[in-house]
Each structure stands twice: as C-alpha cells, then as structure tokens.
C-alpha cells in the first residue's frame, strides 16, 4: 500500500482534524462483506486515514439488508482494533423507514440506535441525512443540542439540504445558542456541479462549513473505466453510464486523460484532486470494494493540481 499519510485538515469550525479522503461505508455489507470491509478499513487506517462515513440506513436498498449493517460492521472493526480514539466516526440519521424524519423524538431514537450499532459512547460527526421540511429547524437542532450536551455527539452536519434551509439553521443556532452545523455533505463532482455550486456553496462558505462531497467520482464514471462501447460489471454501472451520453461527460474524460497522462497518475486521482481544490471542500467521500481500488483512491491525496490544470478541468465540465 502506498504511504499516503497526510497532515490532518481542520473540518469547518470544529475541533476535528481529518484525513483528506473520507472513507465511505455504504459498501460495507453490500458489495463488500465483513471480511472485505475489515480489510478496507485496515488498509485505510494503515495509510493514515482516520475519517469513516456511514449512515443508519446503509444498505437497506439491498434485498435482505435491514439497514444499519454498515454501522454494525464498523462498530465491530473499531472494537476489534481498539482504535476508537484514533477514528473520526461520522453517521447519518433520519432516512430509515423505522426511524424516519427529524422530529425531536426521532432524532434521539435514531442516534441512540446508531450508538449501539457502532459500539461507541459518542459519534464524532452526526448528520441529518435529509432535510425534513415538516419539522422546524429549532426542534431538531434542540434535540441535537441535547445529545451534544450529553456527550453522545461531538459535532453536527447536514446532508441533502438546500441553501435557504441551511442558512435558516445557522441563523437559529446563532440566535438560540444551539448546536451548529460544522460540515455539509453535498452531491458534488466534476460532472455534477449544479447542485452545490452557487447559493449552497456560498452559504456553506459564509458559515465556515467544511464540504465532504458524496458521489465524488460520479458512481465510478470519473475513474475513467467507463468508455464509449465498453461494458463494466459493477453494481453502479447504470449510474455511471448516463454520463457517456453527454457531451460534458466526454469532454471531462478527455481533459482528465490529458492531465493524468502529463502527470503520470490515474484519472481517478486527478478527478479527486480537482474536487479537493474547490472552495470549502475538505475531504471527498469515496468507497471501494477491494484494497486495490482503495490504493488508487489513496494515491489522489498525493496529487495537487496547479491553477492551469484546475481551470482546464473546470472549463471542460462547464
């Protein structure tokens, strides 16, 4: 495994310092069984990684998977390795069918259940997985503040939230002295920029939030393995394939190829380096099924693009 130990990066306004690549646990118990998941977590940790992301709903879309399996696997790994103090654990609540939404009662119920599955006394970064417009922000922020006060949650973050609601939440936190979002997890990558860039990114930057983008490789498209006329056996092939039908997708591939070839690095590394070069971005969320795939992802932390390379990639994706 390549030694990719990096200086840790401050996450927003929090006291958390994290590795510049956030290991996603959505595959644990899905395309990676427990043994494979342990191998991935071991390899990531050995390379200096300390930031693991999951959710209480992972991976309920798989037949026979009730959700929470990823948290259970991570919990057993942390217990076996006795490394809890070395790992920044992030999870999300509010999307499970049996614990849906952000009512104060559900926030507590879902968090307590996650703590049990993760076998830990505290969650370092707890996300509201989806905004819940039926619940006033003061209600769920109040519930989260209680959990922070009890030491069960260190910091809170938001995923899948719009600029207006994020701004409101930050204002209410300031006004009422409630726990405050320190990070945001948006859908953001080189071929999907519209959701985050603009008002949402501006609100995050103004609020001092760190961004941790998901789908950072566009379901694998930005690894470069999907090409016109090619067939890839993957659970995500359909999601990645849609970009092959767009002029933007093909233009981005060409630009990535040019930078990757000039530098002698992978297309994957270049795509993730572009993301890390964007304002507010701290650590893209990535996932892998094998340690070989993970090594390629880890190599991206050694790549820092110059201004001309960033501009060329940005132009190709516009």
C-alpha positions, 0 to 999 in steps of 0.5 A, spaced: 500 500 500 502 506 498 504 511 504 499 516 503 499 519 510 497 526 510 497 532 515 490 532 518 485 538 515 481 542 520 473 540 518 469 547 518 469 550 525 470 544 529 475 541 533 476 535 528 482 534 524 481 529 518 484 525 513 483 528 506 479 522 503 473 520 507 472 513 507 465 511 505 461 505 508 455 504 504 459 498 501 460 495 507 455 489 507 453 490 500 458 489 495 463 488 500 462 483 506 465 483 513 471 480 511 472 485 505 470 491 509 475 489 515 480 489 510 478 496 507 478 499 513 485 496 515 488 498 509 485 505 510 487 506 517 494 503 515 495 509 510 493 514 515 486 515 514 482 516 520 475 519 517 469 513 516 462 515 513 456 511 514 449 512 515 443 508 519 440 506 513 446 503 509 444 498 505 437 497 506 436 498 498 439 491 498 434 485 498 435 482 505 439 488 508 435 491 514 439 497 514 444 499 519 449 493 517 454 498 515 454 501 522 454 494 525 460 492 521 464 498 523 462 498 530 465 491 530 472 493 526 473 499 531 472 494 537 476 489 534 482 494 533 481 498 539 482 504 535 476 508 537 480 514 539 484 514 533 477 514 528 473 520 526 466 516 526 461 520 522 453 517 521 447 519 518 440 519 521 433 520 519 432 516 512 430 509 515 423 507 514 423 505 522 426 511 524 424 516 519 424 524 519 427 529 524 422 530 529 425 531 536 423 524 538 426 521 532 432 524 532 434 521 539 431 514 537 435 514 531 442 516 534 441 512 540 440 506 535 446 508 531 450 508 538 449 501 539 450 499 532 457 502 532 459 500 539 461 507 541 459 512 547 459 518 542 459 519 534 464 524 532 460 527 526 452 526 526 448 528 520 441 529 518 441 525 512 435 529 509 432 535 510 425 534 513 421 540 511 415 538 516 419 539 522 422 546 524 429 547 524 429 549 532 426 542 534 431 538 531 437 542 532 434 542 540 434 535 540 441 535 537 443 540 542 441 535 547 445 529 545 451 534 544 450 536 551 450 529 553 456 527 550 453 522 545 455 527 539 461 531 538 459 535 532 453 536 527 452 536 519 447 536 514 446 532 508 441 533 502 439 540 504 438 546 500 441 553 501 435 557 504 434 551 509 441 551 511 442 558 512 435 558 516 439 553 521 445 557 522 441 563 523 437 559 529 443 556 532 446 563 532 440 566 535 438 560 540 445 558 542 444 551 539 448 546 536 451 548 529 452 545 523 460 544 522 460 540 515 455 539 509 455 533 505 453 535 498 452 531 491 458 534 488 463 532 482 466 534 476 460 532 472 455 534 477 456 541 479 449 544 479 447 542 485 452 545 490 455 550 486 452 557 487 447 559 493 449 552 497 456 553 496 456 560 498 452 559 504 456 553 506 462 558 505 459 564 509 458 559 515 465 556 515 462 549 513 467 544 511 464 540 504 465 532 504 462 531 497 458 524 496 458 521 489 465 524 488 467 520 482 460 520 479 458 512 481 465 510 478 464 514 471 470 519 473 475 513 474 475 513 467 473 505 466 467 507 463 468 508 455 464 509 449 462 501 447 465 498 453 461 494 458 463 494 466 460 489 471 459 493 477 453 494 481 453 502 479 454 501 472 447 504 470 449 510 474 455 511 471 453 510 464 448 516 463 454 520 463 457 517 456 451 520 453 453 527 454 457 531 451 460 534 458 461 527 460 466 526 454 469 532 454 471 531 462 474 524 460 478 527 455 481 533 459 482 528 465 486 523 460 490 529 458 492 531 465 493 524 468 497 522 462 502 529 463 502 527 470 503 520 470 497 518 475 490 515 474 484 519 472 481 517 478 486 521 482 486 527 478 478 527 478 479 527 486 484 532 486 480 537 482 474 536 487 479 537 493 481 544 490 474 547 490 472 552 495 470 549 502 471 542 500 475 538 505 475 531 504 471 527 498 467 521 500 469 515 496 468 507 497 471 501 494 470 494 494 477 491 494 484 494 497 486 495 490 481 500 488 482 503 495 490 504 493 488 508 487 483 512 491 489 513 496 494 515 491 489 522 489 491 525 496 498 525 493 496 529 487 495 537 487 493 540 481 496 547 479 491 553 477 492 551 469 490 544 470 484 546 475 481 551 470 482 546 464 478 541 468 473 546 470 472 549 463 471 542 460 465 540 465 462 547 464 
